Amino acid sequence: MVRYVGVENMVRLVRTVGVEQWLTGLAAVIEEDFRRWPSFEKTPRVASHSRDGVIELMPTSDGTLYGFKYVNGHPKNTRSGLQTVTAFGVLSDVETGYPVLLSEMTLTTALRTAATSALAARYLARPDSSVMALIGLGSQSEFQALAFRALMGITRLRVFDIDPTATEKFVRNLGAAGFDITVATSTQDAVQGADIITTVTADKQMATILSDNMIGAGVHLNAVGGDCPGKTELQADILRRADVFVELPEQTRIEGEIQQMPADFPVTELWQVITGQVEGRRTAQQITLFDSVGFAIEDFSALRFLYGQLNGTDCYEDIDLLTEPDDPRDLFGLLSPPTPGHSNGQSRGLAT
């Protein structure tokens, strides 16, 4: 049988553990996998673009486990009551090729994106950072705030969204959660006095959420919203002033903020900073930018973390996904009427 984690069980499991505890544990697994980055198969995600969005497959393997995520990004979906992003994922045993976990990954993607953001900031932001500006208060915003508190101790937030209902939603969700929240009147107002600036807007367009004159020395930028071709948030002059850190350059040059720059624009891979091969933040005045687009290894880490958390719980179902005939060469026999003394096997699945 294959373990299946649907939305209801995912919600139940995360609530039991606690959101910030989950983010902390997940960040530790992501960091562990970044430290062994060269051991993974790496390829830019396979994307199918349409006028209103994108559908992507994100695969990777460490030679022992294989994982992939199916994910979409359709910003206009909210107009008809649908989510911008939905996802599911699979984790498999490389030796047999059998899947061991099938899971929702809409919640999981939000959690892993936030955990990766805060993990990167722990290496790139100033250690004394205490205020974060959060631009864009959609479905990812609360996760970002909680991750930065869990990993960086950030409790002071300056927030802005052009949609008042998004702001109301954010304040409703986190207003009593122990944060000091200032609702700004504009993006420029929000970034005043911020040590870390997180942009996580949704519209699929080449936007200028932040302009160069808004960014002072010493700031760490966490650019999350620009994550597909034709979608950016930062004015190009910011990139020229910053030291830019990425996941996989081959993917980020197509999808990230650096799609605005020449093909030889210099970037540093985050895993090299985490392993100590390359220095991240060198001075208090340095502007650092994590050009985050999300990479398959982070989803692999999230699935691996989730699979480990299931042990000793009832937060999953065993589903009958894999056939197992008595004779593995006789798949057709499953469709034949049973004969006396011979069951023909059944779709018993793989015990996990």
C-alpha positions, 0 to 999 in steps of 0.5 A, spaced: 500 500 500 502 507 498 501 512 504 496 518 502 496 524 505 490 528 503 488 536 505 484 534 511 490 529 514 495 534 512 492 540 516 491 535 522 498 533 522 501 540 522 496 543 527 498 537 532 506 539 531 504 546 530 506 551 524 512 554 527 515 547 529 513 544 523 517 550 519 523 549 523 523 542 522 522 542 515 528 548 514 532 543 518 531 538 512 532 543 507 538 545 509 541 538 510 539 536 503 542 543 500 549 541 504 548 535 499 546 538 493 551 535 488 548 528 490 542 530 487 539 530 479 538 537 477 534 539 472 529 546 471 522 544 472 518 542 466 513 547 464 507 548 460 505 555 459 498 558 457 495 565 457 493 565 464 498 561 468 503 555 468 503 547 469 509 544 472 513 538 473 518 538 478 523 532 479 529 530 482 532 524 486 538 523 490 539 516 488 535 513 493 529 516 493 525 520 487 520 525 488 516 530 484 511 535 484 505 537 480 504 544 481 500 550 477 500 557 478 494 561 475 493 568 478 486 569 475 483 563 479 482 568 485 477 572 481 472 565 480 474 563 487 479 558 486 486 558 488 492 561 485 497 555 486 495 547 487 499 542 488 500 534 489 507 530 490 510 523 490 516 520 493 518 513 491 523 508 492 529 508 487 531 501 488 524 498 486 521 504 483 515 503 487 511 510 490 511 510 498 508 517 499 502 520 495 501 527 498 497 534 497 502 539 496 498 546 496 499 547 503 506 543 503 509 548 498 507 554 502 510 551 508 517 549 504 517 556 500 517 560 507 522 555 510 527 556 504 526 564 505 527 564 512 533 559 511 536 563 506 535 569 510 539 566 516 545 566 512 544 572 508 541 577 512 544 581 518 544 577 524 541 583 528 535 584 523 529 585 527 524 588 522 521 585 516 517 589 510 512 584 507 509 586 500 503 582 498 499 579 503 496 573 499 496 566 501 503 565 502 504 571 507 502 568 513 507 562 512 513 567 511 511 571 517 511 565 521 517 562 518 521 568 519 519 569 526 521 561 527 528 561 524 530 569 525 526 571 531 522 577 527 516 579 530 516 586 527 512 587 521 511 592 516 505 590 511 502 592 504 497 590 499 494 594 494 487 589 496 484 592 502 481 585 503 488 581 503 490 586 508 484 585 513 485 577 512 492 577 514 491 582 520 485 577 522 490 571 521 496 574 525 493 580 529 493 576 535 499 571 534 504 576 537 506 580 532 507 587 532 504 589 525 504 596 522 499 596 516 503 601 511 500 606 506 504 604 500 510 599 498 515 605 499 512 606 506 512 599 508 520 598 507 522 604 511 526 602 517 526 594 514 532 590 515 529 584 511 524 586 505 520 580 502 516 581 496 510 575 494 505 578 489 502 574 484 500 577 478 504 574 472 507 581 469 513 584 469 512 589 475 516 594 479 514 593 486 520 595 489 524 601 485 532 602 486 531 608 491 527 604 496 533 600 497 538 602 503 544 599 504 544 593 509 538 590 506 536 583 505 531 582 499 527 576 499 524 576 492 519 570 492 513 573 487 517 573 481 517 565 479 516 564 472 518 567 465 515 574 464 513 575 471 518 580 476 517 584 482 524 588 482 527 594 478 533 592 474 537 597 478 536 593 484 540 587 482 546 591 479 547 594 486 545 587 490 549 580 491 544 575 488 543 568 491 539 563 487 537 556 487 539 553 480 542 558 476 539 555 469 532 555 472 532 562 475 535 565 469 529 563 466 524 565 471 527 569 477 528 576 477 535 575 473 531 574 467 531 581 466 539 581 466 544 578 461 546 571 461 552 572 464 550 576 470 554 574 476 550 570 481 552 565 487 548 558 488 545 558 495 548 551 497 555 554 496 553 559 502 550 553 506 556 549 505 561 554 507 564 554 500 562 561 498 561 567 503 554 570 503 554 576 507 560 580 508 559 586 511 553 590 514 552 595 508 552 589 503 545 588 499 543 581 499 538 578 494 535 571 494 532 570 488 527 565 490 523 561 484 523 554 488 526 548 486 525 541 486 530 539 491 526 543 496 519 539 495 523 533 495 525 535 502 518 537 504 516 530 502 522 526 506 520 531 512 513 529 511 514 522 510 518 521 517 513 525 521 507 520 519 510 515 523 506 513 529 500 517 527 494 516 523 494 522 519 494 518 513 491 513 509 493 506 505 491 507 498 490 501 493 494 504 488 499 498 486 497 492 483 500 485 485 498 479 482 500 472 484 505 472 478 508 479 477 508 477 469 501 476 469 498 482 470 492 480 465 490 475 470 487 480 475 482 481 470 480 473 469 475 470 473 478 466 479 479 459 478 478 454 484 484 454 488 487 460 485 486 467 487 490 470 481 492 475 486 489 482 487 491 490 487 494 489 494 499 494 493 506 495 497 506 494 504 510 501 507 
